[in-house]
Structure formats: structure tokens, C-alpha cells
Amino acid sequence: MRNLKATALALGLSVGLWPLGAAAQDFDGSKALICSLAHVMQCEDGSDSCVRLRPNEVGAPDFLNLDFQAKTITTSNSAATSAMENVELIDGRLYVQGAEDGLESEIDGFGWTMAITQDGGQLVLSGAAEGMGFVFFGACMARP
């Protein structure tokens, strides 16, 4: 169940090498992005600490493809999509938010927020589910 929630979170949401020539306008929501996740912190209710893991250890995809025109996120290893319900550029960060229902037969919904720095494409993706939270760290670049 834990891996399923993390996979769904990462969809709804993966570290790539950052090109030196990237410009701030690449991260204002006007261009499609590809993002890579470097590591994740997993926190569970009742635990005194969070655990640092690799994204594949929680079932996260290798890459996230953000299409701002279609307002969707897809992954490199699944045909599933997640809707961008809110996109805002605030104080040099691009915020993208959404929520997912999870499996139809389970009560496993969750919400997520992604923050991408406008001056470098650094990514923080957080998600909350019942009794569990994830914080992914990574980087994005404009899709070629």
C-alpha cells in the first residue's frame, strides 16, 4: 500500500543534470518541462523521524513530464495522467497543485504540491495521504 501511494503521488504527480544555459522563462509555466527525482523523505504518523529513500524504493517514476498547455503530468513508465488543478507563479517559484483519488476500490486519496524555482529549476514535490507524507527533491528542465 505504501508503494502504491508513493507511485500515485509521484505521478500526481523524478535528479537530472541541469543545463547551464537555462533561463528563468523556462520555469514560468509557459514551456513543457521534464523533471527527475533525486531522493525522497517518507514520514509516517506515529514515527519520530522520516526515512530518506531513493524514488524507486517507493515506486516513483524516473521522470515526470509537465505539459502546462494541457495542464497534465505524465510519467516515463505509465500511461496514467494527473491533472494540474492549480498553477501559479509566486515570488520566483512555479507552484503546481493537484489531488488524486487513487484506486477506485480503496480510500487512498491524496493531495500534492510541486514547487519549481524560477532561477534554476530545482524541484520540491510534497504529498499527503492518510497517516503518511512524502517530500521528493529533484530538478527540472525545459523539454526539447
C-alpha positions as CSV (number, residue, x, y, z in Angstrom):
1,M,0.0,0.0,0.0
2,R,2.9,2.4,0.8
3,N,4.5,1.9,-2.6
4,L,1.1,2.4,-4.3
5,K,0.6,5.7,-2.6
6,A,4.1,6.9,-3.4
7,T,3.7,5.9,-7.1
8,A,0.4,7.7,-7.3
9,L,1.9,10.7,-5.5
10,A,4.9,10.9,-7.8
11,L,2.5,10.8,-10.8
12,G,0.2,13.4,-9.4
13,L,2.4,14.0,-9.6
14,S,11.9,12.2,-10.8
15,V,17.9,14.4,-10.3
16,G,18.6,15.2,-13.8
17,L,21.7,17.2,-14.9
18,W,20.8,20.8,-15.2
19,P,21.8,22.6,-18.4
20,L,23.8,25.8,-17.7
21,G,22.0,27.8,-20.3
22,A,18.5,27.6,-18.8
23,A,16.6,30.8,-18.4
24,A,14.0,31.9,-15.8
25,Q,11.3,31.9,-18.5
26,D,11.7,28.1,-18.8
27,F,10.1,27.9,-15.4
28,D,7.2,30.3,-15.6
29,G,4.6,27.8,-16.8
30,S,4.9,28.7,-20.5
31,K,7.1,25.7,-21.5
32,A,6.7,22.0,-21.1
33,L,9.1,20.6,-18.5
34,I,10.7,17.2,-17.8
35,C,11.6,16.6,-14.1
36,S,13.7,14.0,-12.4
37,L,13.5,13.0,-8.8
38,A,16.8,12.5,-6.8
39,H,15.6,11.4,-3.4
40,V,12.5,11.3,-1.2
41,M,11.8,11.7,2.5
42,Q,9.0,9.4,3.7
43,C,7.3,10.3,7.0
44,E,4.6,8.2,8.8
45,D,2.3,9.2,11.5
46,G,3.5,7.9,14.9
47,S,7.1,7.8,13.9
48,D,9.7,10.1,15.5
49,S,11.6,10.5,12.2
50,C,11.4,10.4,8.5
51,V,13.3,8.0,6.2
52,R,15.4,9.1,3.3
53,L,14.9,6.8,0.3
54,R,15.6,6.6,-3.4
55,P,12.5,7.3,-5.5
56,N,12.4,3.8,-7.0
57,E,12.2,2.4,-3.4
58,V,8.7,4.0,-3.1
59,G,7.6,3.1,-6.6
60,A,8.2,6.6,-8.0
61,P,8.8,7.1,-11.8
62,D,12.1,8.0,-13.4
63,F,10.7,11.2,-15.0
64,L,7.7,13.5,-14.7
65,N,6.5,15.2,-17.9
66,L,4.7,18.5,-17.2
67,D,2.5,19.9,-20.0
68,F,1.2,23.3,-19.0
69,Q,-0.9,23.8,-22.1
70,A,-2.8,20.5,-21.5
71,K,-2.5,21.0,-17.7
72,T,-1.4,17.4,-17.2
73,I,1.5,15.4,-15.7
74,T,2.5,12.0,-17.2
75,T,5.3,9.7,-16.1
76,S,8.1,7.9,-18.0
77,N,6.8,4.5,-17.0
78,S,3.0,4.8,-17.1
79,A,0.2,5.9,-19.4
80,A,-1.6,7.4,-16.5
81,T,-2.0,11.2,-16.2
82,S,-2.6,13.6,-13.4
83,A,-4.4,16.9,-13.7
84,M,-2.7,20.2,-12.7
85,E,-5.6,21.8,-10.8
86,N,-3.7,25.0,-9.9
87,V,-0.7,26.6,-11.4
88,E,0.7,29.9,-10.0
89,L,3.9,31.8,-10.3
90,I,4.7,33.5,-6.9
91,D,7.9,35.1,-5.7
92,G,10.2,33.3,-8.2
93,R,8.6,29.8,-7.8
94,L,6.2,28.0,-10.0
95,Y,3.6,26.2,-7.9
96,V,1.6,23.3,-9.3
97,Q,-1.1,21.5,-7.2
98,G,-3.5,18.7,-7.6
99,A,-5.3,15.8,-5.8
100,E,-5.8,12.2,-6.7
101,D,-8.4,9.6,-5.9
102,G,-6.1,6.6,-6.0
103,L,-7.6,3.2,-6.6
104,E,-11.3,3.1,-7.2
105,S,-11.9,0.4,-4.6
106,E,-9.7,2.0,-1.9
107,I,-9.9,5.0,0.4
108,D,-6.5,6.2,-0.6
109,G,-6.8,9.7,-2.0
110,F,-4.0,12.3,-1.5
111,G,-3.1,15.9,-2.3
112,W,0.2,17.1,-3.8
113,T,2.1,20.4,-4.3
114,M,5.1,20.9,-6.5
115,A,7.4,24.0,-6.2
116,I,9.9,24.7,-9.0
117,T,12.4,27.6,-8.6
118,Q,12.3,30.0,-11.5
119,D,16.0,30.7,-11.4
120,G,17.3,27.1,-11.7
121,G,14.5,24.6,-11.9
122,Q,15.1,22.9,-8.5
123,L,12.0,20.9,-7.6
124,V,10.3,20.0,-4.3
125,L,7.2,17.8,-4.6
126,S,5.3,17.1,-1.4
127,G,2.2,14.9,-0.9
128,A,-0.1,14.0,1.9
129,A,-2.1,10.8,2.3
130,E,-3.8,9.3,5.3
131,G,-1.1,8.9,8.0
132,M,1.8,9.4,5.6
133,G,3.7,12.2,3.8
134,F,6.4,12.3,1.1
135,V,8.8,15.0,0.1
136,F,10.6,14.5,-3.2
137,F,13.7,16.6,-4.2
138,G,14.9,16.9,-7.8
139,A,15.3,19.2,-10.8
140,C,13.5,20.2,-14.0
141,M,14.5,21.4,-17.5
142,A,12.6,22.6,-20.5
143,R,11.5,19.8,-22.8
144,P,13.4,19.9,-26.1
